[in-house]
Amino acid sequence: MIEGNVKVGIIILNYNGYKDTIECLESLKRADFHGVQVSTFVIDNGSTNESVHELTIWMKANVSNYLILENDIQDAISSPFTLYVGKENLGFSGGNNIGIQLGKSSGMDYLLLLNNDTVVEPKFLHPLLKTARTDSSIGIVGAKIVDYYHRDHYILGGYLDLKKCSGYHYYDTERADLTDLTFTSGCIWLIPIEVFDRSGLMDTNYFLYVEDVDFCYTVREHGYRITCTKDSVIYHKEGQSTVVKPTVTYYNTRNRLYLIRKANVSPKEKLIFYLYFGISRLIKMLFKPSLIPYIKKGVIDYRRKFYGKYE
């Protein structure tokens, strides 16, 4: 049981995925929020399909008190449900930053960043809050993320490897439960609001990929701990497509180079990264020549400090 009037803002980012978003919202309707004041911020990230129309229909049918914002982040917003309609795709980091700013101006105590392609268990929130409230040094709490389509597989916690500038999950084991972590999936994060005051918002230079690794690294650099709890369970639809877009290789190339430049590591550690990274890119180019232009562009854009969306 959560004592006191705790305010939690749930941020859900939508880009052309209204069917998943609505299923996520339906699961949140069934969730147990007893003792917690919950506000939901749905951020439409410049969708090019009928997402805004469909989300508006759902909202009007299911929410009695709501607010629609169109590219206007207002101060002192007080609504249990907000739909923000963006004009352009700001990427994962930029879109979530809109929600974070809305949550901060609404006086939230915690923000819950939740992927739109998830479904939550009814009692998912209280274990996250219970864990976060055990220690003021906890900056991020993650959950047990079960494969939506294969319920016997899950991830819980993970670790950051700066030699590769990437985050890795712990699969099908609960060994990370309530332990100190260096990384946990950005699919679901519960974050005390003051963390953003010290660590800042998410870095929009990434646009897509590696931004969750960067944020975990930054939060720890500012003295916070990261942990997770197996008692909070959600289901995630990730990884259903076997088609990997070549732009993923572009973002992973450029963004990992950007992260190692930002990271507070020794020259030796940077050298190890560059050796590993160079060899891994060469292998990719040898076995998948179609990716060569994307790897080259990723390196070139990094060198000329061109960040943001792939163009």
LINHUJO-V241956 format. One record per residue. N is the residue number from 1. RES is the residue in three letters. PSI is psi as a letter, one per 40 degrees, with the letter a starting at -180 (NA if undefined). OMEGA is omega in radians with two decimals (* if undefined). Layout:
[[N	RES	PSI	OMEGA] [N	RES	PSI	OMEGA]]
//
This chain:
[[1	MET	h	3.11] [2	ILE	h	3.14] [3	GLU	i	3.12] [4	GLY	i	-3.09] [5	ASN	g	-3.11] [6	VAL	h	-3.14] [7	LYS	h	-3.13] [8	VAL	h	3.06] [9	GLY	h	3.12] [10	ILE	h	-3.10] [11	ILE	h	3.12] [12	ILE	h	-3.10] [13	LEU	h	-3.13] [14	ASN	h	2.98] [15	TYR	h	3.12] [16	ASN	f	-3.06] [17	GLY	f	-3.00] [18	TYR	d	-3.14] [19	LYS	d	3.07] [20	ASP	d	-3.12] [21	THR	d	3.14] [22	ILE	d	3.09] [23	GLU	d	3.08] [24	CYS	d	3.13] [25	LEU	d	3.10] [26	GLU	d	3.11] [27	SER	d	3.09] [28	LEU	d	3.07] [29	LYS	d	-3.10] [30	ARG	e	-3.04] [31	ALA	i	3.11] [32	ASP	h	3.13] [33	PHE	f	-3.07] [34	HIS	h	3.12] [35	GLY	e	-3.11] [36	VAL	h	3.06] [37	GLN	h	-3.04] [38	VAL	h	2.97] [39	SER	i	-3.11] [40	THR	h	3.11] [41	PHE	h	3.07] [42	VAL	h	-3.10] [43	ILE	h	3.03] [44	ASP	h	-2.96] [45	ASN	f	3.11] [46	GLY	f	-3.12] [47	SER	i	-3.13] [48	THR	e	3.08] [49	ASN	a	-3.06] [50	GLU	f	-3.07] [51	SER	d	-3.08] [52	VAL	d	3.12] [53	HIS	d	-3.09] [54	GLU	d	3.11] [55	LEU	d	3.10] [56	THR	d	3.10] [57	ILE	d	-3.14] [58	TRP	d	-3.10] [59	MET	d	-3.12] [60	LYS	d	-3.12] [61	ALA	d	-2.99] [62	ASN	e	-3.06] [63	VAL	h	-3.11] [64	SER	d	-3.10] [65	ASN	h	-3.07] [66	TYR	i	-3.14] [67	LEU	h	3.06] [68	ILE	h	3.11] [69	LEU	h	3.10] [70	GLU	g	3.10] [71	ASN	f	3.13] [72	ASP	h	3.11] [73	ILE	h	-3.08] [74	GLN	i	3.07] [75	ASP	i	3.05] [76	ALA	f	3.08] [77	ILE	h	3.13] [78	SER	g	3.11] [79	SER	h	3.13] [80	PRO	e	-3.14] [81	PHE	h	3.13] [82	THR	h	3.00] [83	LEU	h	3.10] [84	TYR	h	-3.10] [85	VAL	h	3.14] [86	GLY	i	-3.13] [87	LYS	e	-3.11] [88	GLU	i	3.11] [89	ASN	h	-3.11] [90	LEU	e	-3.11] [91	GLY	i	-3.11] [92	PHE	d	-3.09] [93	SER	d	-3.11] [94	GLY	d	3.12] [95	GLY	d	3.11] [96	ASN	d	3.11] [97	ASN	d	3.06] [98	ILE	d	3.12] [99	GLY	d	3.12] [100	ILE	d	3.13] [101	GLN	d	3.09] [102	LEU	d	3.13] [103	GLY	d	3.13] [104	LYS	d	-3.12] [105	SER	e	3.13] [106	SER	e	3.06] [107	GLY	f	3.12] [108	MET	i	3.04] [109	ASP	d	3.13] [110	TYR	i	2.99] [111	LEU	h	3.10] [112	LEU	h	3.07] [113	LEU	h	-3.01] [114	LEU	h	3.08] [115	ASN	i	-3.11] [116	ASN	d	-3.12] [117	ASP	f	3.12] [118	THR	i	2.99] [119	VAL	h	-3.05] [120	VAL	i	2.94] [121	GLU	i	-3.09] [122	PRO	d	-3.07] [123	LYS	f	-3.05] [124	PHE	d	-2.95] [125	LEU	d	-3.03] [126	HIS	d	3.08] [127	PRO	d	3.09] [128	LEU	d	-3.14] [129	LEU	d	3.13] [130	LYS	d	3.13] [131	THR	d	-3.10] [132	ALA	d	-3.04] [133	ARG	e	3.11] [134	THR	d	-3.04] [135	ASP	h	-3.10] [136	SER	e	3.13] [137	SER	e	3.13] [138	ILE	h	-3.09] [139	GLY	d	3.12] [140	ILE	h	3.01] [141	VAL	h	3.09] [142	GLY	i	-3.08] [143	ALA	i	3.02] [144	LYS	h	-3.02] [145	ILE	h	-3.07] [146	VAL	i	3.07] [147	ASP	h	-3.08] [148	TYR	d	-3.04] [149	TYR	e	-3.13] [150	HIS	g	-2.90] [151	ARG	e	3.11] [152	ASP	e	3.12] [153	HIS	i	-3.10] [154	TYR	i	2.98] [155	ILE	i	3.09] [156	LEU	h	-3.14] [157	GLY	a	-3.13] [158	GLY	a	-3.12] [159	TYR	i	3.12] [160	LEU	h	3.09] [161	ASP	h	-3.10] [162	LEU	e	3.05] [163	LYS	d	3.10] [164	LYS	e	-3.09] [165	CYS	f	-3.12] [166	SER	i	3.08] [167	GLY	i	-3.09] [168	TYR	i	-3.09] [169	HIS	i	2.92] [170	TYR	h	-3.06] [171	TYR	h	2.97] [172	ASP	f	3.05] [173	THR	i	3.13] [174	GLU	f	-3.07] [175	ARG	d	-3.10] [176	ALA	e	-3.08] [177	ASP	h	3.09] [178	LEU	f	3.07] [179	THR	i	3.05] [180	ASP	h	-3.09] [181	LEU	i	2.99] [182	THR	e	-3.13] [183	PHE	i	2.94] [184	THR	i	-2.98] [185	SER	h	3.07] [186	GLY	e	3.06] [187	CYS	d	3.08] [188	ILE	h	3.08] [189	TRP	h	2.90] [190	LEU	h	-3.00] [191	ILE	h	3.01] [192	PRO	i	-3.01] [193	ILE	d	-3.09] [194	GLU	e	3.10] [195	VAL	d	-3.12] [196	PHE	d	3.09] [197	ASP	d	-3.11] [198	ARG	d	-3.04] [199	SER	e	-3.11] [200	GLY	a	3.12] [201	LEU	a	3.09] [202	MET	i	-3.08] [203	ASP	h	-3.08] [204	THR	e	3.10] [205	ASN	d	-3.09] [206	TYR	d	-3.06] [207	PHE	c	3.08] [208	LEU	i	3.04] [209	TYR	h	3.09] [210	VAL	e	3.14] [211	GLU	d	3.10] [212	ASP	d	3.07] [213	VAL	d	3.13] [214	ASP	d	-3.08] [215	PHE	d	3.08] [216	CYS	d	3.13] [217	TYR	d	-3.11] [218	THR	d	3.14] [219	VAL	d	3.12] [220	ARG	d	3.11] [221	GLU	d	3.11] [222	HIS	e	2.99] [223	GLY	e	3.14] [224	TYR	i	3.05] [225	ARG	i	3.04] [226	ILE	h	3.12] [227	THR	a	3.13] [228	CYS	i	3.11] [229	THR	h	3.13] [230	LYS	e	-3.10] [231	ASP	e	3.03] [232	SER	h	-3.02] [233	VAL	h	3.00] [234	ILE	i	3.12] [235	TYR	h	-3.02] [236	HIS	h	-3.08] [237	LYS	e	-3.05] [238	GLU	i	2.92] [239	GLY	f	-3.13] [240	GLN	d	-3.14] [241	SER	h	3.09] [242	THR	e	-3.13] [243	VAL	h	3.11] [244	VAL	h	-3.13] [245	LYS	h	3.13] [246	PRO	d	3.12] [247	THR	d	3.07] [248	VAL	d	3.10] [249	THR	d	3.09] [250	TYR	d	-3.10] [251	TYR	d	-3.13] [252	ASN	d	3.08] [253	THR	d	-3.10] [254	ARG	d	-2.99] [255	ASN	d	3.09] [256	ARG	d	3.03] [257	LEU	d	3.13] [258	TYR	d	-3.12] [259	LEU	d	-3.12] [260	ILE	d	3.07] [261	ARG	d	-3.13] [262	LYS	d	-2.96] [263	ALA	i	3.12] [264	ASN	g	-3.10] [265	VAL	i	-3.10] [266	SER	i	3.06] [267	PRO	d	3.12] [268	LYS	d	3.12] [269	GLU	d	3.10] [270	LYS	d	3.12] [271	LEU	d	3.11] [272	ILE	d	3.11] [273	PHE	d	-3.08] [274	TYR	d	3.10] [275	LEU	d	3.13] [276	TYR	d	-3.07] [277	PHE	d	3.14] [278	GLY	d	3.13] [279	ILE	d	-3.12] [280	SER	d	3.10] [281	ARG	d	3.11] [282	LEU	d	3.12] [283	ILE	d	3.11] [284	LYS	d	-3.10] [285	MET	d	3.13] [286	LEU	d	-3.06] [287	PHE	d	3.10] [288	LYS	g	-3.10] [289	PRO	d	3.14] [290	SER	e	-3.12] [291	LEU	e	-3.08] [292	ILE	d	-3.13] [293	PRO	d	-3.10] [294	TYR	d	3.08] [295	ILE	d	3.12] [296	LYS	d	-3.14] [297	LYS	d	3.11] [298	GLY	d	3.12] [299	VAL	d	-3.12] [300	ILE	d	-3.14] [301	ASP	d	3.08] [302	TYR	d	-3.09] [303	ARG	d	3.13] [304	ARG	e	3.08] [305	LYS	f	3.04] [306	PHE	h	-3.09] [307	TYR	a	-3.13] [308	GLY	a	-3.03] [309	LYS	i	3.07] [310	TYR	h	3.10] [311	GLU	NA	*]]
//
